[in-house]
Amino acid sequence: MIQIGHYDVLERQREKQRSRNQDDRDLHSGAVSIDQLAHQNGFFDGLPIRRARIGRRGSVAI
């Protein structure tokens, strides 16, 4: 059986910490502004929020 992939929780934590450290270096060096960094790291920046609609379905609020 071929193993396609393996998720390593500890490696993911290290990866995230490396990313945070790089973000800190970039901020302190002036390579990016806090707004640019928030945009780069923001989850919702890639979603079309302006087209999103919150409403009711039947008589139940969603």
NUGUTOR-900101 format. One line per 10 residues: number of its first residue (from 1); for each residue x, y, z of N, C-alpha, C. Coordinates in nm, 3 decimals. Example, Ala and Ser with C-alpha at 12.3 -4.5 7.8 and 13.67 -1.06 7.14 Angstrom:
BEGIN
1> 1.319 -0.569 0.780 1.230 -0.450 0.780 1.320 -0.330 0.780 ~ 1.285 -0.225 0.708 1.367 -0.106 0.714 1.290 0.003 0.787
***
This chain:
BEGIN
1> 0.084 -0.117 0.000 0.000 0.000 0.000 0.089 0.124 0.000 ~ 0.056 0.220 -0.082 0.132 0.343 -0.092 0.078 0.444 0.008 ~ 0.168 0.500 0.087 0.129 0.605 0.181 0.139 0.739 0.109 ~ 0.029 0.810 0.102 0.024 0.935 0.027 0.081 1.051 0.108 ~ 0.049 1.058 0.232 0.097 1.169 0.313 0.087 1.139 0.460 ~ 0.150 1.223 0.538 0.148 1.206 0.683 0.144 1.344 0.746 ~ 0.052 1.365 0.837 0.040 1.493 0.906 0.113 1.483 1.039 ~ 0.212 1.565 1.056 0.291 1.567 1.178 0.257 1.694 1.256 ~ 0.190 1.676 1.368 0.145 1.790 1.448 0.263 1.875 1.494 ~ 0.368 1.811 1.542 0.484 1.886 1.590 0.551 1.963 1.478
11> 0.563 1.902 1.361 0.622 1.974 1.248 0.535 2.092 1.208 ~ 0.405 2.076 1.213 0.315 2.187 1.180 0.331 2.301 1.280 ~ 0.346 2.268 1.408 0.369 2.371 1.509 0.500 2.445 1.483 ~ 0.604 2.371 1.447 0.733 2.434 1.416 0.721 2.523 1.293 ~ 0.648 2.475 1.193 0.627 2.552 1.070 0.555 2.684 1.100 ~ 0.453 2.677 1.183 0.378 2.798 1.218 0.466 2.895 1.297 ~ 0.549 2.842 1.387 0.637 2.928 1.465 0.741 2.994 1.376 ~ 0.795 2.921 1.279 0.889 2.980 1.184 0.823 3.095 1.108 ~ 0.698 3.075 1.069 0.624 3.179 0.998 0.603 3.301 1.086 ~ 0.569 3.279 1.213 0.551 3.391 1.306 0.682 3.468 1.325
21> 0.791 3.393 1.338 0.922 3.457 1.354 0.957 3.541 1.232 ~ 0.928 3.489 1.113 0.955 3.564 0.991 0.867 3.689 0.984 ~ 0.742 3.676 1.024 0.653 3.792 1.028 0.709 3.900 1.120 ~ 0.758 3.859 1.238 0.817 3.955 1.332 0.938 4.024 1.271 ~ 1.025 3.947 1.206 1.143 4.005 1.143 1.102 4.105 1.035 ~ 1.004 4.067 0.953 0.957 4.155 0.845 0.899 4.285 0.900 ~ 0.822 4.275 1.009 0.765 4.395 1.070 0.874 4.486 1.126 ~ 0.967 4.427 1.201 1.072 4.506 1.264 1.167 4.569 1.163 ~ 1.187 4.503 1.050 1.278 4.557 0.948 1.209 4.660 0.859 ~ 1.076 4.666 0.867 1.002 4.759 0.783 0.971 4.704 0.645
31> 0.998 4.574 0.625 0.971 4.511 0.495 0.822 4.509 0.463 ~ 0.739 4.501 0.567 0.594 4.504 0.550 0.534 4.589 0.662 ~ 0.419 4.646 0.634 0.345 4.718 0.738 0.254 4.619 0.809 ~ 0.202 4.659 0.922 0.111 4.570 0.995 -0.014 4.543 0.913 ~ -0.059 4.642 0.834 -0.176 4.622 0.748 -0.146 4.522 0.637 ~ -0.026 4.532 0.577 0.012 4.436 0.473 0.019 4.295 0.529 ~ 0.077 4.283 0.647 0.091 4.152 0.709 -0.046 4.093 0.743 ~ -0.135 4.177 0.794 -0.270 4.130 0.825 -0.340 4.082 0.698 ~ -0.318 4.153 0.589 -0.379 4.114 0.461 -0.320 3.981 0.413 ~ -0.189 3.966 0.422 -0.124 3.842 0.378 -0.169 3.722 0.460
41> -0.183 3.742 0.589 -0.214 3.631 0.679 -0.363 3.612 0.703 ~ -0.445 3.703 0.653 -0.588 3.698 0.681 -0.659 3.586 0.607 ~ -0.736 3.509 0.679 -0.813 3.400 0.621 -0.923 3.453 0.530 ~ -0.990 3.558 0.573 -1.106 3.608 0.500 -1.071 3.694 0.380 ~ -0.945 3.731 0.365 -0.906 3.815 0.252 -0.929 3.746 0.118 ~ -0.922 3.615 0.116 -0.942 3.543 -0.009 -1.088 3.512 -0.040 ~ -1.176 3.543 0.053 -1.318 3.511 0.034 -1.393 3.633 -0.016 ~ -1.492 3.613 -0.102 -1.570 3.725 -0.155 -1.676 3.773 -0.055 ~ -1.632 3.833 0.054 -1.722 3.874 0.162 -1.828 3.973 0.114 ~ -1.791 4.062 0.023 -1.888 4.162 -0.023 -2.008 4.098 -0.091
51> -1.988 3.979 -0.147 -2.099 3.911 -0.213 -2.174 3.819 -0.118 ~ -2.124 3.803 0.004 -2.188 3.714 0.101 -2.319 3.776 0.149 ~ -2.411 3.691 0.182 -2.541 3.738 0.229 -2.583 3.654 0.347 ~ -2.626 3.720 0.452 -2.678 3.650 0.569 -2.827 3.678 0.574 ~ -2.903 3.574 0.582 -3.047 3.593 0.582 -3.117 3.480 0.654 ~ -3.243 3.468 0.625 -3.325 3.363 0.687 -3.360 3.257 0.585 ~ -3.367 3.138 0.633 -3.410 3.027 0.551 -3.538 2.974 0.618 ~ -3.648 2.995 0.556 -3.775 2.957 0.619 -3.801 3.047 0.738 ~ -3.836 2.989 0.851 -3.863 3.069 0.970 -3.749 3.060 1.071 ~ -3.640 2.996 1.032 -3.527 2.978 1.124 -3.413 3.069 1.082
61> -3.367 3.151 1.174 -3.254 3.240 1.144 -3.128 3.157 1.132 ~ -3.047 3.192 1.033 -2.920 3.121 1.017 -2.804 3.215 1.038
***
